[in-house]
Amino acid sequence: MVHIIDSLLSIPGNLSSVAQNANLTAFLGALNATTNLTSTLNSASDITIFAPSNSAFQDIASGLSNLTTANLTDILSYHVINDTIAYSSELSNTTLPTLGGSNLTITISNGTVFVNSARVVNSDILLGGGVLHIIDSVLNPNNATNTTTSSSDSDAAAAGAFSGASSASTVPFTSGVPTPTTTIVDLVTSTTQVAVSFTPTGGATAAASSSTKKGAAARETGAVGAAALFGGAALLVNM
């Protein structure tokens, strides 16, 4: 079967370029603050990343200020599933092993995907080596809260992952990270067109397609090809 499209598709960028263009500057800055996690993930294949939004880092800023490099590496590794590309439509009520060795609990509640008690707010953003989902709170491998059953109580439950942490007026880890030139449009429950955002340095690409959330086992695959180009549910657009 051949589908005629109105523009050329660009190959998805690596994690750094996608995170930059998706305004995940706190997540990117935190990765850069580790010893080698940025380069490791930029060159990785078959990965699924649950990346906290900037506001998620800002909400627990006081709990992040005294982290060692090792602590930060452990926390960020807990957001990465290795050897698995798990699109939102394939996630089910299950546990998944992380890059750091601990397990994440995936829960599907009324069509919403939760990772421990964090809610997926933008799904299926394509990477050159896998897929990225944006979540609304930072996960803690030492306090894997997973009691959320609805989106209404996700903020309260997620705050328990870093008990006692308070917010700040500025977003942590963003010093020296360039301001993005693109933005995410929330299309988690939409079925629309494919859109591409590309920069000469290997910028981000994201595809938008059907995003019906039905639980199914995450699949292990080395193919980013056609599934990556047509499996997305989030959209990157030029500002």
Buried (B, 14 or more C-beta within 10 A) or exposed (E): EEEEEEEEEBEBBBBBBBBBBBBBBBBBBBBBBBEEBBBBBBEBEBBBBBBBBBEBBBBBBBBBEEBEEEBBBBBBBBBBBBBBBBBBBBBBEBEBEBBBEBBBBBBBBEEBBBBBBBBBBBBBBBBBBBBBBBBBBBBBBEEBBBBBBEBEEBBEBBBBBBEEBEEBEEBBBBEEBEEBEBBBBEBBEBEEEBBBBBBEEBBBBBBBBEBEBEBEEBEEBEEBEEBBBBBBBBBBEEE
